[in-house]
Amino acid sequence: MSGERANRGERPGAEGEPPASAGSEGNLVWLYAGRALRSCSTAFLGIVFPLYLAARGESSTAVGVVLTASAAVSALLILAVGLVGDRFGRRRVLIALGLLGAAGGVVLALFSNPVLLVLASGLAGVGRGGGAGGGGAFGPFFPAEQPLLAASVRPDRRTAAFGRIGFVGVLTGALGSLVALVPGQLHGAGWSILAADRLLFVVGAAVSLWVVVVSLPIREPPPPGRPQGSRATRDPSTLTTRQLIGRLGLTNALNGFGFGFLGPVLVYWFHRRFGAGPGEIGVLFMLANLFAALPYLGASRLVVRLGAVRTVVATRAASVAALLAMAWMPSFELVAALFVVRSAVNSLSIPARQSYVMGVADEARRGTVVAIGALPSQITASISPAVAGVTMVVLLDAPIYLAALFMGANTVAYWLSFRRVAEREEVPGAGGGPIEPEQRAGGSPAR
């Protein structure tokens, strides 16, 4: 097999390689539907919620504290989903999360107590969908969704499947961003801004109930046991579960710090820096999602050419450069154009990264790996909004610079951590057929 195929998630099916379990590809339509619904909901909630807090008269520091506490609730939920899903079933977890999200939306609509707002926004996944171009790829659902998706396709189709689900999520995220226009329209018709925002919280609750409905038909085989001989197979290009979690924890902690300065904080920055309202920001996020959609479908081809790790590193480096340039843009129109370009470039890394982690992880522990590996990211991301709220008092553009700093550090750490690590199906005795010595995640393309 050519070294060009190494660890790229697009290997031709090896002889004897087990196909996806019978009937499991039927899960794809339901997983795509669930992603579509969640992405739409998180798109408009991520815009409306911080502006709702601003409309209540909260200061930038208070907004940052609320978003930090909400992210902490979401982090705990993600950890629980990974651990519980691997043991008791990921489909059950998806259903439970849909019910919790519906409850969170109702609480947001009916109550104004700060503690309840924090708990409800965390349960509803506000701001945890990955931002513009993220396609709803992150948040409490992903430790259950990603292993289900990976188990429903052959390894050689995995990156493409992650690209397609991201494509669906980005398009519906664009639609959800347009929903953020509704409060302004209702305000023009005589509604108060707060009442209009609360209506969208109710809509978010209804969407969460539909997530429950589309999760019911998913067919999930019993979780696999520990692969036989996995202790004996210690090829230097593979990682134990503990090693993988450790490396993911380091890189995700840095990325979490960076992302925490964006998300809902970025919405607030647009509002403070350029006076942009929910209508303008909603249109911007819609455009960012639309332009980020096609790169999801092209990610698998880029992975074939560069390899999974090189794809992630190259696209992240480019997105960091674009992020830094945003702080120097003099007008909303220019910063909006750059934001759209950055979202499109950044989206190339998402399916490559997710498919690669599924390929490196032990199948029986995929949810645990994703959840625990992402926990440092959730913790650091929960700290960043509060830091952003304080630093914006001194320097309005501080969140942009801090985000670029930590995301740049993440890019370097990711390369150092995974450039020589192969996916399990490429290593004899670890889940796949034989590979050539040069076939490694960071290996050079065939010449």
C-alpha positions as CSV (number, residue, x, y, z in Angstrom):
1,M,0.0,0.0,0.0
2,S,1.3,3.4,-0.9
3,G,2.6,5.7,1.9
4,E,0.3,8.4,0.5
5,R,-2.6,6.7,2.2
6,A,-1.1,6.7,5.6
7,N,-3.4,7.7,8.4
8,R,-5.6,9.8,6.1
9,G,-8.9,8.3,6.9
10,E,-9.5,7.4,3.3
11,R,-7.8,4.0,2.9
12,P,-9.2,1.5,0.4
13,G,-10.9,-1.3,2.2
14,A,-8.3,-3.8,3.3
15,E,-9.0,-7.4,2.6
16,G,-10.5,-8.9,5.7
17,E,-11.3,-5.5,7.2
18,P,-14.6,-5.7,9.0
19,P,-17.4,-3.7,7.5
20,A,-19.7,-1.5,9.5
21,S,-22.2,-3.6,11.5
22,A,-25.3,-4.8,9.6
23,G,-27.9,-2.1,9.3
24,S,-25.6,0.4,11.0
25,E,-25.4,2.7,7.9
26,G,-29.1,3.3,8.4
27,N,-28.1,5.3,11.4
28,L,-26.5,8.0,9.3
29,V,-29.8,9.6,8.3
30,W,-30.9,9.9,11.9
31,L,-27.5,11.1,13.1
32,Y,-27.5,13.7,10.3
33,A,-31.0,14.8,11.3
34,G,-30.0,15.2,14.9
35,R,-26.9,17.2,14.0
36,A,-29.1,19.4,11.7
37,L,-31.6,20.2,14.5
38,R,-28.9,20.8,17.2
39,S,-26.8,23.0,14.9
40,C,-29.8,25.2,14.0
41,S,-30.7,25.6,17.6
42,T,-27.2,26.3,18.9
43,A,-26.7,28.8,16.1
44,F,-29.5,31.2,17.1
45,L,-29.2,30.5,20.9
46,G,-25.4,31.4,20.7
47,I,-26.3,34.7,19.2
48,V,-29.4,35.6,21.2
49,F,-28.3,34.6,24.7
50,P,-25.4,37.0,25.2
51,L,-27.4,39.8,23.6
52,Y,-30.3,38.9,25.9
53,L,-27.9,39.4,28.9
54,A,-26.8,42.7,27.4
55,A,-30.5,43.8,27.0
56,R,-31.0,43.0,30.7
57,G,-28.4,45.7,31.4
58,E,-25.6,43.3,32.4
59,S,-22.0,44.6,32.3
60,S,-19.3,43.0,30.1
61,T,-17.8,41.4,33.3
62,A,-21.2,40.0,34.3
63,V,-21.8,38.6,30.8
64,G,-18.4,36.9,30.9
65,V,-19.1,35.4,34.3
66,V,-22.4,34.0,33.2
67,L,-21.0,32.5,30.1
68,T,-18.1,31.0,32.1
69,A,-20.4,29.4,34.6
70,S,-22.6,28.1,31.7
71,A,-19.6,26.6,30.0
72,A,-18.6,24.8,33.3
73,V,-22.0,23.2,33.4
74,S,-21.6,22.1,29.8
75,A,-18.1,20.6,30.6
76,L,-19.5,18.4,33.4
77,L,-22.3,17.3,31.1
78,I,-19.7,16.3,28.4
79,L,-17.7,14.2,30.8
80,A,-20.8,12.4,32.0
81,V,-21.9,11.7,28.4
82,G,-18.6,10.1,27.5
83,L,-18.4,7.9,30.5
84,V,-22.1,6.9,30.6
85,G,-22.4,6.4,26.9
86,D,-19.6,3.9,26.6
87,R,-21.0,1.9,29.4
88,F,-24.8,2.1,29.0
89,G,-25.3,3.1,25.3
90,R,-24.8,6.2,23.3
91,R,-28.3,6.3,21.9
92,R,-29.8,6.5,25.3
93,V,-27.5,9.4,26.1
94,L,-28.6,11.3,23.0
95,I,-32.2,10.9,24.0
96,A,-31.5,12.1,27.6
97,L,-29.6,15.1,26.3
98,G,-32.5,16.1,24.1
99,L,-34.8,16.1,27.1
100,L,-32.4,18.1,29.2
101,G,-32.0,20.6,26.4
102,A,-35.8,21.0,26.2
103,A,-36.0,21.6,30.0
104,G,-33.1,24.2,29.7
105,G,-34.9,26.1,27.0
106,V,-38.1,26.3,29.0
107,V,-36.3,27.5,32.1
108,L,-34.5,30.2,30.1
109,A,-37.9,31.4,28.8
110,L,-39.6,31.5,32.2
111,F,-37.1,32.5,34.8
112,S,-34.5,35.3,35.2
113,N,-32.7,34.2,38.3
114,P,-28.9,34.2,37.4
115,V,-28.3,30.8,38.9
116,L,-31.1,29.3,36.9
117,L,-29.9,31.0,33.7
118,V,-26.5,29.5,34.2
119,L,-27.8,26.0,34.7
120,A,-30.4,26.2,31.9
121,S,-28.0,27.7,29.3
122,G,-25.5,24.9,30.1
123,L,-28.1,22.2,29.7
124,A,-29.4,23.8,26.4
125,G,-25.8,23.9,25.1
126,V,-25.8,27.6,24.5
127,G,-22.6,28.6,22.7
128,R,-21.3,25.0,22.7
129,G,-21.9,24.2,19.0
130,G,-18.5,25.2,17.8
131,G,-19.3,28.7,16.6
132,A,-19.7,29.8,13.0
133,G,-18.5,27.1,10.7
134,G,-18.4,24.6,13.6
135,G,-21.6,22.9,12.3
136,G,-22.7,21.9,15.8
137,A,-19.7,19.6,16.0
138,F,-19.0,20.3,19.7
139,G,-21.0,20.4,22.9
140,P,-22.5,17.8,25.2
141,F,-23.7,15.6,22.3
142,F,-20.4,14.9,20.6
143,P,-18.9,12.2,22.9
144,A,-21.9,10.1,22.0
145,E,-22.5,11.2,18.4
146,Q,-18.9,10.7,17.2
147,P,-18.5,7.1,18.3
148,L,-21.9,6.2,16.8
149,L,-21.0,7.8,13.5
150,A,-17.6,6.1,13.4
151,A,-19.2,2.7,14.1
152,S,-21.7,3.2,11.3
153,V,-19.2,3.4,8.4
154,R,-16.1,1.6,7.2
155,P,-12.8,3.1,8.2
156,D,-12.1,4.2,4.7
157,R,-15.3,6.2,4.6
158,R,-15.0,7.7,8.1
159,T,-13.5,11.1,7.2
160,A,-16.0,11.6,4.4
161,A,-18.9,10.8,6.8
162,F,-17.6,13.3,9.3
163,G,-17.4,15.8,6.5
164,R,-20.9,15.2,5.4
165,I,-22.4,15.5,8.9
166,G,-20.4,18.7,9.3
167,F,-21.8,19.9,5.9
168,V,-25.3,19.3,7.1
169,G,-24.6,21.0,10.4
170,V,-23.1,24.1,8.8
171,L,-26.0,24.6,6.4
172,T,-28.6,24.3,9.2
173,G,-26.4,26.5,11.4
174,A,-26.7,29.1,8.6
175,L,-30.5,28.8,8.8
176,G,-30.4,29.0,12.6
177,S,-28.3,32.2,12.4
178,L,-31.1,33.8,10.4
179,V,-33.6,32.9,13.1
180,A,-31.7,35.4,15.3
181,L,-33.3,38.1,13.1
182,V,-36.7,37.3,14.6
183,P,-36.3,39.3,17.9
184,G,-35.6,42.4,15.9
185,Q,-38.6,41.9,13.7
186,L,-40.9,41.2,16.7
187,H,-39.5,44.3,18.5
188,G,-40.5,46.4,15.5
189,A,-44.0,44.9,15.8
190,G,-44.3,46.1,19.4
191,W,-42.7,43.3,21.4
192,S,-40.1,44.0,24.0
193,I,-36.6,42.7,23.2
194,L,-36.6,40.5,26.3
195,A,-40.0,38.9,25.4
196,A,-38.8,38.3,21.8
197,D,-35.6,36.6,23.0
198,R,-37.6,34.4,25.4
199,L,-39.7,33.2,22.5
200,L,-36.6,31.9,20.8
201,F,-35.7,30.0,24.0
202,V,-39.0,28.2,23.7
203,V,-38.3,27.4,20.1
204,G,-34.9,26.0,21.2
205,A,-36.8,23.8,23.7
206,A,-39.1,22.5,20.9
207,V,-36.1,21.7,18.7
208,S,-34.5,19.7,21.5
209,L,-37.7,17.6,21.7
210,W,-37.3,16.8,18.0
211,V,-33.7,15.7,18.7
212,V,-35.3,13.1,21.0
213,V,-37.6,11.9,18.2
214,V,-34.9,11.4,15.6
215,S,-32.6,9.7,18.1
216,L,-35.2,6.9,18.8
217,P,-34.7,4.9,15.5
218,I,-30.9,4.7,15.9
219,R,-29.7,1.1,16.2
220,E,-26.7,0.6,18.4
221,P,-24.8,-2.7,18.8
222,P,-23.5,-3.7,22.2
223,P,-20.3,-1.8,23.1
224,P,-17.3,-3.9,22.0
225,G,-15.0,-5.4,24.5
226,R,-11.3,-4.8,24.8
227,P,-9.6,-6.0,21.6
228,Q,-7.7,-9.2,22.1
229,G,-4.0,-8.8,22.1
230,S,-4.2,-5.0,22.5
231,R,-1.7,-5.1,25.3
232,A,0.7,-7.2,23.2
233,T,0.6,-4.8,20.3
234,R,2.8,-1.9,21.3
235,D,3.8,-0.6,17.9
236,P,5.5,2.8,18.6
237,S,3.1,4.5,16.2
238,T,0.1,3.6,18.4
239,L,-1.0,5.0,21.7
240,T,-2.6,3.5,24.7
241,T,-5.9,5.1,25.8
242,R,-4.1,6.8,28.7
243,Q,-1.5,8.3,26.4
244,L,-4.1,9.4,23.8
245,I,-6.2,11.1,26.5
246,G,-3.1,12.8,27.8
247,R,-2.0,14.2,24.5
248,L,-5.5,15.3,23.6
249,G,-5.9,16.9,27.0
250,L,-2.8,19.1,26.4
251,T,-3.7,20.2,22.9
252,N,-7.4,20.7,23.8
253,A,-6.6,22.7,26.9
254,L,-4.8,25.2,24.7
255,N,-7.5,25.2,22.1
256,G,-10.2,25.6,24.8
257,F,-8.5,28.8,26.1
258,G,-8.6,30.2,22.6
259,F,-12.1,29.2,21.7
260,G,-13.4,30.5,25.0
261,F,-12.4,34.0,23.9
262,L,-14.6,33.5,20.8
263,G,-18.1,31.9,20.7
264,P,-20.6,34.1,22.5
265,V,-17.8,36.5,23.5
266,L,-17.2,37.2,19.8
267,V,-20.8,38.1,19.4
268,Y,-20.5,40.6,22.3
269,W,-17.2,41.9,20.7
270,F,-19.0,42.6,17.4
271,H,-21.7,44.4,19.4
272,R,-19.2,46.5,21.4
273,R,-16.6,47.2,18.7
274,F,-18.9,48.0,15.7
275,G,-22.3,48.5,17.3
276,A,-23.7,45.4,15.4
277,G,-27.1,44.1,16.5
278,P,-28.6,40.7,16.3
279,G,-29.8,41.2,12.8
280,E,-26.3,42.1,11.4
281,I,-24.6,39.4,13.4
282,G,-27.2,36.8,12.4
283,V,-26.6,37.5,8.7
284,L,-22.8,37.4,9.3
285,F,-23.0,34.0,11.0
286,M,-25.3,32.7,8.2
287,L,-22.7,33.7,5.6
288,A,-19.9,32.2,7.6
289,N,-21.8,28.9,7.8
290,L,-22.6,28.9,4.1
291,F,-19.0,29.6,3.1
292,A,-17.8,26.9,5.5
293,A,-20.1,24.2,4.2
294,L,-18.2,23.2,1.0
295,P,-14.8,22.8,2.7
296,Y,-16.4,20.1,4.9
297,L,-17.0,18.0,1.7
298,G,-13.5,18.6,0.5
299,A,-11.7,17.8,3.7
300,S,-11.4,14.1,2.9
301,R,-9.6,14.9,-0.3
302,L,-7.2,17.2,1.5
303,V,-6.5,14.5,4.0
304,V,-5.6,12.1,1.2
305,R,-3.0,14.6,-0.1
306,L,-1.5,15.8,3.2
307,G,-2.4,13.3,5.9
308,A,-4.8,14.0,8.8
309,V,-2.3,15.7,11.1
310,R,-0.8,17.9,8.4
311,T,-4.3,18.9,7.3
312,V,-5.2,20.0,10.9
313,V,-2.0,21.9,11.5
314,A,-2.0,23.7,8.1
315,T,-5.6,24.9,8.3
316,R,-5.3,25.9,12.0
317,A,-2.3,28.0,11.3
318,A,-4.1,29.8,8.5
319,S,-7.1,30.4,10.7
320,V,-4.9,31.9,13.4
321,A,-3.4,34.3,11.0
322,A,-6.9,35.4,9.8
323,L,-8.0,35.8,13.4
324,L,-5.1,38.1,14.2
325,A,-5.9,40.2,11.2
326,M,-9.5,40.7,12.4
327,A,-8.3,42.9,15.3
328,W,-6.9,45.4,12.7
329,M,-10.0,45.7,10.6
330,P,-11.5,49.3,10.7
331,S,-15.1,48.5,9.7
332,F,-17.7,45.8,10.4
333,E,-17.8,45.0,6.6
334,L,-14.1,44.2,6.4
335,V,-14.0,42.2,9.7
336,A,-17.1,40.3,8.6
337,A,-15.4,39.4,5.3
338,L,-12.3,38.1,7.0
339,F,-14.4,36.3,9.6
340,V,-16.2,34.4,6.8
341,V,-12.9,33.4,5.2
342,R,-11.5,32.3,8.5
343,S,-14.6,30.1,9.2
344,A,-14.2,28.4,5.8
345,V,-10.5,27.6,6.3
346,N,-11.0,26.4,9.9
347,S,-13.8,24.1,8.9
348,L,-11.4,22.0,6.9
349,S,-9.7,20.7,10.1
350,I,-12.8,19.6,11.9
351,P,-13.8,16.3,10.1
352,A,-10.1,15.4,9.7
353,R,-9.5,15.8,13.4
354,Q,-12.6,14.0,14.5
355,S,-12.1,11.1,12.2
356,Y,-8.4,10.8,13.2
357,V,-9.3,10.6,16.9
358,M,-11.8,7.9,16.2
359,G,-9.2,6.0,14.2
360,V,-6.5,6.3,16.9
361,A,-8.8,5.4,19.9
362,D,-9.9,1.9,21.1
363,E,-13.4,1.5,19.7
364,A,-14.8,0.4,23.1
365,R,-13.5,3.6,24.7
366,R,-14.1,6.2,22.0
367,G,-16.7,8.1,24.0
368,T,-14.5,8.2,27.1
369,V,-11.5,9.3,25.0
370,V,-13.5,12.1,23.4
371,A,-15.0,13.3,26.7
372,I,-12.0,13.1,29.0
373,G,-9.7,14.3,26.3
374,A,-12.0,17.3,25.8
375,L,-12.5,18.0,29.5
376,P,-9.4,20.3,29.7
377,S,-10.8,22.2,26.7
378,Q,-14.1,22.6,28.5
379,I,-12.4,23.8,31.7
380,T,-10.2,26.3,30.0
381,A,-13.0,27.5,27.7
382,S,-15.1,28.1,30.8
383,I,-12.4,30.4,32.2
384,S,-11.8,32.4,29.1
385,P,-15.2,34.3,28.9
386,A,-14.7,35.8,32.4
387,V,-11.1,36.8,31.5
388,A,-12.4,38.3,28.3
389,G,-15.0,40.3,30.2
390,V,-12.4,41.8,32.5
391,T,-9.7,42.4,29.8
392,M,-12.2,44.1,27.5
393,V,-12.5,46.9,30.0
394,V,-8.8,47.7,29.4
395,L,-8.4,46.6,25.7
396,L,-11.5,46.0,23.7
397,D,-9.7,43.7,21.2
398,A,-8.0,41.6,24.0
399,P,-10.2,38.5,23.3
400,I,-9.0,38.4,19.7
401,Y,-5.3,38.6,20.6
402,L,-5.7,36.0,23.4
403,A,-7.6,33.6,21.2
404,A,-4.9,33.8,18.5
405,L,-2.2,33.2,21.1
406,F,-3.6,30.1,22.6
407,M,-4.8,28.7,19.2
408,G,-1.4,29.2,17.8
409,A,0.1,27.3,20.7
410,N,-2.4,24.5,20.2
411,T,-1.3,24.2,16.5
412,V,2.3,23.6,17.5
413,A,1.4,21.2,20.3
414,Y,-0.9,19.2,18.0
415,W,1.9,18.7,15.5
416,L,4.4,17.6,18.1
417,S,1.9,15.2,19.8
418,F,0.5,13.4,16.8
419,R,2.9,13.7,13.8
420,R,4.1,10.1,14.2
421,V,0.9,8.4,15.5
422,A,-1.0,6.0,13.2
423,E,-4.6,5.0,13.2
424,R,-5.4,1.6,14.6
425,E,-6.7,0.0,11.4
426,E,-3.3,0.7,9.8
427,V,-1.3,-1.2,12.4
428,P,-1.0,-5.0,12.5
429,G,-2.8,-6.5,15.5
430,A,-4.4,-3.2,16.4
431,G,-7.5,-3.3,14.3
432,G,-6.4,-3.4,10.6
433,G,-4.2,-4.9,8.0
434,P,-0.5,-4.5,7.4
435,I,1.0,-1.1,6.7
436,E,4.3,0.0,5.3
437,P,6.9,1.5,7.7
438,E,6.5,5.0,6.2
439,Q,2.7,5.0,6.8
440,R,2.3,7.4,9.7
441,A,0.0,10.3,10.5
442,G,2.7,12.9,10.0
443,G,4.6,10.9,7.3
444,S,5.4,12.5,4.0
445,P,3.1,12.0,1.0
446,A,4.3,9.4,-1.5
447,R,6.7,10.8,-4.0
